[in-house]
């Protein structure tokens, strides 16, 4: 078992080194994050000017740092669905199936490695932008190891969710439309742009039952308002949904791989 | 000449549509996905305005009109003229050779030779949102149609301008991607929330204001001067884009790269 885990750890490390080699590209691609943060600072400045210094326990700086956290989570995720779709379409899947590793395990480790480098770039650029525009927020530095652990669990949950969509390429080939739908569901119902606490009561009650807040908004809220109880509760929810999506992913893969036709030449 | 070019464009659009319809399931999932994608963004604004009913004089209806204009304009400019986002790639890879050898307007031919079916969802979303949800007066629907066409021309002209940078600066793919992202992002928020230099920028070097805010203000309250301003912006950006493309074409060098045309 430990040798098996070392295999995937090595895959992850290679992905980190590969992504690090293009770290300037990663930093350049974060220019979009600067635009997003700037736009939302203007939006929330206008909102807070009309509403007062705090809205549901969030001040303006906390709202912006919440956005930095959600954007860092979302934008650090590699385009899993696109890679899986491409591998199914052009047959690279066949190369992976013949190797002594789990197809999903390989991709998870590889994407985690890339995601860690992207996360670092997003946090640096997003953090500097937020700091310059709205200033710092009180932050509990002792919570950093737990927040890093939560990023790993958040990434796993997001990976299984997006990979399940990408694996639908076994049936539909082009998964872009399906991905757009499920991705935006995650964004909107996960609290990517505004904290879920600000949603109307009826929507909040629905969102409580869905996995999306544990993929995006939940970790981001802990980044801004950390509590040990909140971290524990989030970990439990993420573990539960990870098992659900992990099983779904595995099931879709097993069913899909039976449909694979390999042509020689 | 204009009639022949219009007929040529129509023929290409028909052929591209027929190609897209060959992969019906893929087309339907892409279009539905985009419709739902846009719908979820409108849902986000519905959540925001449920809590904060007015944003610098704008209400939910205004934001929905904004989304109706922007999505349809994007569908027209990028969906139907599918190669506009690939201009840098075509230029750098020497793929303009094919178009140069044919007796048609090069820029028009490049733009219409490909469609992006996923943006049919954008094309449909605007009218559906406007007619089914906003339900404006009949006159406002007419204004919407006109201002959306003008917004599409502003967008198209701007994208041609930025894409043509590849003639002068080489590989401009990354630049175009960042600029498009910024333009789309700024377009989907009311320009009123921005102040000072940024607001000026949104009506000049990054014309998001002409793609979204001015059209919405015209639908809210029609004004001939404002319409003239929007039409002027459309003419200016299209003119500048076409001029830049043709200036850049004089510097174009073919490559010997053998490529399959797709």
Interface residues (C-beta under 8 A of the other chain):
Chain A: X28 X29 X31 X32 X35 X36 X38 X39 X42 X43 X45 X46 X47 X50 X51 X172 X173 X174 X175 X176 X177 X178 X179 X180 X181 X183 X184 X185 X187 X188 X193 X194 X198 X199 X200 X203
Chain B: X23 X25 X26 X28 X29 X30 X31 X32 X33 X34 X36 X37 X40 X41 X43 X44 X47 X48 X50 X51 X52 X54 X55 X56 X118 X121 X174 X178 X181 X182 X185 X186 X189 X193 X194 X195 X198
